[in-house]
Amino acid sequence: MLHITRVLINEFNITNIDFMGYEVCKSTANFHHLIIPHRNNGVKNIANGAVLNKDVSHPYLHVIEFKDYDIFYDITREMMKENRMGKLDIECMRRIHQMLDTFEREHSGDTNFFGEQIIREEYVKRLKL
């Protein structure tokens, strides 16, 4: 785990839930660039970061980024609000879950280049908020 991920976990008092409302633990915690992406040499610091589950919410968010940038942008805005507040916020996570529900309705049945469903079973298994 990156040092900055540990810092974010401590700063945001993350025990079992990530910025998007998915279950997370120390072994699955992963740094996500919020404002300036890694591909644009975004820095790994608190202001540019969120903690996501490396196996579920992080890859799912990048699927959403590729398929529906508007929803990706709105989810990112909610995580940026949490970052600025310095805490995870149940209302932000509820709005994120509503956006995920919308994405899942609009893209149910969509497949990737390999013909695999883009919305995997584990993506829809979110914590109840």
C-alpha positions as CSV (number, residue, x, y, z in Angstrom):
1,M,0.0,0.0,0.0
2,L,1.3,3.5,-0.9
3,H,2.2,5.8,2.0
4,I,-0.4,8.4,0.7
5,T,-3.1,5.7,0.8
6,R,-2.3,5.0,4.5
7,V,-2.4,8.8,5.2
8,L,-5.8,9.1,3.5
9,I,-7.1,6.1,5.5
10,N,-6.0,7.8,8.7
11,E,-7.1,11.3,7.8
12,F,-10.6,10.2,6.7
13,N,-10.9,7.5,9.4
14,I,-11.6,4.8,6.9
15,T,-12.3,1.5,8.5
16,N,-14.5,-0.5,6.1
17,I,-16.0,1.8,3.5
18,D,-14.4,3.7,0.6
19,F,-15.3,7.1,-1.0
20,M,-17.9,5.5,-3.2
21,G,-19.6,3.4,-0.5
22,Y,-18.1,0.1,-1.3
23,E,-16.6,-2.3,1.3
24,V,-12.8,-1.8,1.7
25,C,-10.1,-3.1,4.0
26,K,-6.4,-2.3,4.2
27,S,-5.5,-5.0,1.7
28,T,-7.9,-3.8,-0.9
29,A,-7.5,0.0,-0.4
30,N,-6.1,1.8,-3.4
31,F,-5.3,5.5,-4.3
32,H,-7.5,7.1,-6.9
33,H,-6.5,10.4,-8.5
34,L,-9.5,12.8,-8.2
35,I,-8.6,16.0,-10.0
36,I,-5.5,15.5,-12.1
37,P,-5.4,11.9,-13.4
38,H,-2.3,9.7,-13.2
39,R,-2.0,9.7,-17.1
40,N,-1.6,13.5,-16.9
41,N,1.1,13.2,-14.2
42,G,-1.3,13.9,-11.4
43,V,0.3,14.1,-8.0
44,K,-0.4,11.6,-5.2
45,N,-1.5,13.8,-2.4
46,I,-4.5,14.3,-0.1
47,A,-6.1,17.0,-2.2
48,N,-5.9,14.9,-5.3
49,G,-6.9,11.6,-3.8
50,A,-9.6,9.2,-2.8
51,V,-9.5,5.7,-1.3
52,L,-11.2,3.1,-3.4
53,N,-11.4,-0.7,-3.4
54,K,-8.7,-1.8,-5.9
55,D,-10.8,-4.9,-7.0
56,V,-14.3,-3.4,-7.2
57,S,-15.0,0.4,-7.1
58,H,-11.7,1.5,-8.7
59,P,-12.0,-0.6,-11.9
60,Y,-15.7,0.1,-12.0
61,L,-15.2,3.8,-11.9
62,H,-12.8,3.6,-14.9
63,V,-15.4,1.5,-16.8
64,I,-17.9,4.3,-16.1
65,E,-15.3,6.9,-17.2
66,F,-14.9,5.1,-20.6
67,K,-18.7,4.5,-21.2
68,D,-20.4,7.5,-19.7
69,Y,-18.1,10.4,-18.9
70,D,-20.9,12.6,-17.5
71,I,-21.7,10.1,-14.8
72,F,-18.0,9.6,-14.1
73,Y,-17.7,13.4,-13.7
74,D,-20.6,13.6,-11.4
75,I,-19.3,10.7,-9.2
76,T,-15.9,12.4,-9.1
77,R,-17.5,15.7,-8.0
78,E,-19.1,13.9,-5.1
79,M,-15.8,12.4,-4.0
80,M,-14.1,15.8,-4.3
81,K,-16.8,17.1,-1.9
82,E,-15.9,14.4,0.5
83,N,-12.2,15.2,0.1
84,R,-12.8,18.9,0.8
85,M,-14.9,18.1,3.9
86,G,-12.1,15.9,5.2
87,K,-14.5,13.0,5.8
88,L,-16.7,10.4,4.2
89,D,-20.2,11.7,3.8
90,I,-23.3,9.5,3.7
91,E,-25.3,11.9,1.6
92,C,-22.5,12.1,-1.0
93,M,-22.3,8.3,-1.1
94,R,-26.1,8.0,-1.5
95,R,-25.9,10.4,-4.5
96,I,-23.1,8.3,-5.9
97,H,-25.2,5.1,-5.5
98,Q,-28.1,6.8,-7.3
99,M,-25.7,7.7,-10.2
100,L,-24.4,4.1,-10.2
101,D,-28.0,2.8,-10.4
102,T,-28.6,5.1,-13.4
103,F,-25.5,3.9,-15.1
104,E,-26.5,0.3,-14.5
105,R,-30.0,0.9,-15.9
106,E,-28.6,2.7,-19.0
107,H,-25.8,0.3,-19.7
108,S,-27.3,-3.1,-18.7
109,G,-26.2,-5.6,-21.3
110,D,-23.3,-3.5,-22.6
111,T,-20.2,-5.5,-23.4
112,N,-16.5,-4.7,-23.8
113,F,-14.2,-5.5,-26.7
114,F,-14.0,-9.1,-25.6
115,G,-17.8,-9.5,-25.5
116,E,-17.8,-9.6,-21.6
117,Q,-20.5,-7.7,-19.6
118,I,-19.0,-4.4,-18.5
119,I,-21.2,-4.4,-15.3
120,R,-19.8,-7.3,-13.3
121,E,-21.7,-8.9,-10.5
122,E,-19.4,-7.5,-7.8
123,Y,-20.0,-3.9,-9.0
124,V,-23.7,-4.0,-8.0
125,K,-23.0,-5.4,-4.6
126,R,-22.8,-2.2,-2.7
127,L,-23.2,-1.5,1.0
128,K,-26.7,-0.4,1.9
129,L,-26.6,3.2,3.0
